[in-house]
Structure formats: C-alpha cells, structure tokens
Amino acid sequence: MHVSDFRWKRGMSAAELSEALAGIGFQSSEMGRAADNIVKMKKSGAKIFLTFTSNMVTSGLRGFFAQLIELGMADIIVTTAGGIEEDIMKALGEKFSIGKFHPDDTELYEQGINRVGNIYIRNESYAVFEEFMNRTIEQLYIRQKRWAASEFLNELGKLLKDEHSILYQAAKKSVPVFCPAITDGALGFHLFMFQQEHHDFVIDVVKDFEIITNSTTHDDKKGIIALGGGVSKHFAIFTSMLNGGMDYAVYMTTSSETSGSASGATTDEAKSWGKIKDECDAVTVIGDVTITFPVAMASALEALSKEAVI
C-alpha cells in the first residue's frame, strides 16, 4: 500500500474517512487497521471483550459503549470502579461539564468541583450516587448476603432506566460486566461502610475470576478491544490466556511500552505471555481514545451494517 494524499469530499462517510486516513501513514494507518480488525473479529463470530478505564465513561464515550452492547458488539465488559460510578450518576440524571485542562484547581476544590482532565464533576453528583447505592445495597442484602461482583453489577443495571447506560444495556442484553478493582473508588467506600454494620455482606471478586474464565473456552474465537490499560485490560487478557489467548486484538492507548506498564504493553509483548496467540490479528493505536475509537468503530459499524452483520 502506498501513501496517499488525504482529500475531503462532500458527504464523506465514516468508512470513507477511515479508508482515507489509512493511506496517510503513522497512527492514521493503524487506526484504519483497527477498524478492519474489529470487522474481522465480529464476522468470525469471536467473543468480544470490550475493556475501558473510568475516564472514558466520564467522557461522552459512555453512551457509545452502551450502544455497542445494544448492537451486539461486546460480549464481555471489563472496567474500573469509576466507570461504574459515573455510568450510574449519568443514568440518574447528573450532568458533567467541559471546562479547561489548566484551571485554578484550588478554586475548583472550594467550589466542590472535581476535575478529570477537562471534565468537571460536582460533589453533588457523588451525593446522588451515595443515596442510590445506600438504598440499593440494603435491598440486595435483604435478598442475599453474598454476591459475585458481576452479579451485583447486573442487579444495579436492572434498576436503571437509561438506555444510554452501560449497566442498563448490559443487564438487558445479558452481557456480564466485570470490575476486578471494585473497591477502588466511592463505590468501594459505600460497600465498606455497609459491611461495617453487616459483617456477613460480601462482594466476591474471586468468584468473578471463575465466571469470566468460564465465559470462553479454548475452542472459542476470542477478540479484545482494549481502550486504555491497567486492571481492566489485564484482567481480560490474563483470564483469556487460561483459554488459549486472544485471536484478535485492538489496543488503543496513550501510554508507551517503555514504561513497562500494562497500559503501554503492546500486542507483541502479550504474545510472550500467551495472552494473545502468535498468529493473532493484532494492532496497537497510539493516541487519544476519544478521537481514535469513535472513528475506527464508526467505520467498522458502517462496514458491518452494509453486510447485515449487525
């Protein structure tokens, strides 16, 4: 394939944009490869793991993730505690605002505003979340004392009424949501506080290891779309390793492999562990996921819809 000059044309579709970007070179080409890889994994019938960090739920990608679940583009979700919290906050009607990357953070603190990059979250949103969680945990405790974390999250999703909610769509479509670091945030704090008075109340994260491992077999084709890294990415690829590793992989991250972190680890590095197969169709895209993922996925969805796959 040769480098080709990018040219805009009136009415350009997402697929045409992705195809044009693929000819530019550098990360634009990798983004085009990612779109093709997503199409391949879906058409092959692979079970697709979609993993993402909480900051992506803070952003407007949250509703896109919910739509992908609705469209059948994700069979297993892995995220972090903040992703659960903010999905619920938004489902309860809370709004986040877009501000600046370099404000007076001391002033924001005094105003009761928390900053994630250039997105602002009011303290009141956490108060709304706390009220919902305290009420809900009490209701679920009455039903049973011990819950696998994914089963607990499924029950939360059933209580939400927002079609743009990740948990709502996951519960509706019977897509398990795993949060191995469920204690890392306000969600964990509320679980901790409830357990102080109800010592027999348990959220079992070890049980989730069994559930996610049993969700696939060696015979299944498996694909992963890992947005960002950390525990959400690693939990998926590690448990997949026990069933032979991934057949397809799309990594999107801003991290560098030179850090030695899970977030920056490439698909090549994953092959050394057997987390993805030697012959795995894999691509890593370096860049802001709020830009790279919507373009690549929109292109993939357009291609799949034309072939009536979705």
N, C-alpha and C positions, 0 to 999 in steps of 0.2 A: 504494500500500500504506500502510495506517495503522499507527501504533504500537499494539501490543497488549501487554497485561499478561502477564507470564510466570506460568504456573501449572504446578506439578508434578502429575503423575498417576502412579498406581501402574503399574508395568510399562512406563514410557515408553521407547521405542526410540531408537536413535541418530538416526534420521531425524526422529522426532517432536521430539527435543530440538533438533536443528539448525533445524527449521522454527519452533519456538517462539522460539529465540534470534534468528532472523531478524527477528522482529517487535519486538524490544526497541529497536533503533536502535544507533547508534555502531558499534563494531567487531563486535558480535554480528551485526548485519545483514550486514556484509561477510563474515563467516565463513560465513553461510548462502549468500551469493552464490558464495563459493569452492567450496562443496560442489556447487552447481548447475553451476558451470563445469567441474569435474572430470568430472561425469557427461556433460556435453556433449562434452568432448574425447574421452572414451572411446567414446561412442556414434557419434561422427563418423568413427571409425577413425583419428584423429590419432596420429602417432608421438609418444609422450610422453617428454619429458626430465624426469627427476627429479634435482634438484641439491640438495645439502645440505653444510653445513660439518661439521668434525670433531666439534665439541662435541655435535652431535645423535647421533653414533654413541657418544660417551661415555655418553650417556643411554640410557634404555630404548627410545628410538625405533629403535634399531639393528635389533631383531628385527622391528619393524613394516615397516621398509624392505625387509627380506628377504622378508617375507610379501607385500608389494606386487609384488615381482619375480615371486614364485611365482604370484601371481594374474594376471599379465599386465598390471599397471597401470603398468609402466615399461619403455620400450624402450631407453632410453639413460640411464646413470647418470654424473653428474659429481660428484666430491667432492674432498677435500683429503687430504694425506698422513696426518694424524692419524686421519682416518676409516678409512683402510686399516689403519693400525697397530692401532687399538683393536678393529676388527672381528676381526682375526687373534688378538689377545690373548684376546678373549672366546671365540673358536672353540677356542682351546687350553685353555680351562677357567678362565681368570683371571676373578676377580670384582672389581667396583668397588663401593665402599661409598658410602652417602649420609651426609654429615656436615653441617657448618654453612657458611654463607656468610662468617662472620666469626670464624674460629678464630684461634689463635696460629699463624701461618704459619711462623714461625721454628721452633717446636716440631715442626710437621709435617715441615719440611725435615730436622731432626735425626732424625726417626723414619723417614725415607726414604719419605715420602708426598707425592705431587704433587696439587695441588688444581685442579679445573676447576669453577668456581662452587662448588656444594656437593657435588660428587662427588670422591671420593678414589681415586687410582691409586697402588699401591705400586711402588717401584723394581723389585721382583722381577718384576712383570708385564713390564717392559721387558727384563729379563734373559731371560725366557722367549721374548719376541718376537725378541730378538737371536739366540738359539740357533736358532730356527726359520729366520730369514732367512739366517743364515750357511750353514746346511745346504742350504737351498733354492736360494740364488743359485749355489752351487757346482754343484748338479745341473743347473740350467738353463743355466749357462755351458758345461757339457760338451756339451749338446745343440746350442746355437748361441751365437754371440758377440754378436749384435745383436738386440734385442727392441724392438718398439714398446711403449711403457709399458702400453697397454691389453692387449696380448697377454701381457705379463709378468704383469699382474694376473689375467688369465684363468687362467694356469697356477697361480698361487697358490690361486685358488678351487678348482681341481680337487684340490688336496692337502688341503683342509679337509673335515671330516666333520660339520659342524654345520649343521643345517637352518635355524637362526636367523641364519646368517652371510650377509651381503650378498654377499661374493665367491663363496661356495659356490652360492647361488641364481643369481647372475648367470652363473656358468660353466655351471651345469646348464641354464639357460634361454637360453643364448647371447645374453645381454644385455651389451653392452660397458660396461666401467667405465673412465672417463677420470679421470686425476689429473694435470692440467697442471702443478701445483706439487709434483711427486712428491719433490723434494729438500728440501722444507720440513718437516723433522722427523727422527725417528730412522730412518725408512725411507731417507731420502736419505743419512744418515750411513753406514748399512751398505752402501749401493750405492757410496758414495765410497770407503770403506775397501777394499772388494773390488777396485775399479778401480785402486787404487794398486799392486796386485801383478798385475793382469790388465788391461793398458792397452788391449786390444782388446775389452774388455767395454763395451757401450754400451746404455743405455736411451734409446730415441729418442722424445722428446716431440714433435718436429716431425712425425714420421710420424703421430702421433695427430691432428694438425690435419687431415691428409688423410683419415684414417679417419672422424672424426666429421663432417667436411664431406660426405663421400660417403655417409654413412648416411641422408641425406634428399635430396630433390630439390625443385625449385620446385613440382612438381605435388603433392607430399605435403602433407597437412594436418599441422600441427605444433603441439604444445602443450607448455608448460613449467609445472612445479610447482617453483618456486624457494624453498627454505627457507633463510633467511639470505641472504647475498650473497657478496661477494668473488669470488675467481677461479672458484669452481665455478659460480656464477650467470652470470658474464660470459662464460666460455668457451662455454657453451651458447648464449646469445643472440647472441653475436658470430658464431659459425660458422653459426648458423641464418640470420643476416642475409644471408649469401652465397647462401642458397637461398630468398630472398624474405621471410624473417621468420616469426614465430610467428602462428598463427591463434587460439590460446588461451593465456592466461597467468594463473597464480595466483602472486602473490608473498606470502610471509609473512616478516615481519622485525620487529625491534625498532628498526631504525635510522631516522633521519629524513632526508628528502630535502634538508634544509637543509645537510647536511654535504657534499653534492656527491659522496658515495661511491657505488660500485657497489652496496653493501649497501642504501643508503637510496633509490637511484634508483627512481622509480615507473614504472609501465607507460606513463604518458603521456610521460615523458622518453624511454623506449625507442623510442617512435614517431618521435621526432625523428631517430633514427639509422636507422630502418628495421629495427630488431631485432624489433619486433612490428608487425604490419600495422595500418594506420589503422583498419580495421574489426574489429580483434582483440577478441574477447570477453575482457576482462581485469578483474582485481580485485586490489587490494592489501590485505592484512590486517596491521594493526599489532598486535603482541603476542607473547608468549612462544610459540614454535612447539611446545614440549612440551605446550601446552594447546590452541592453535588448530588445529594439524594433526590430531591424533587425532580431535577432534570432527568437523571438516569431512570428513576422509577416511572415517571410520566411517559417516557419513551417506551419503556418495557410494557407498560399497561396498554399503550396505544397499539403496539405490535400484537400483543396477546388478544386484545379485543377484536382486531381485524380478523384473526384466525379463530374467533369464537371460543378461545380457551377460557376466558373469563366473561 
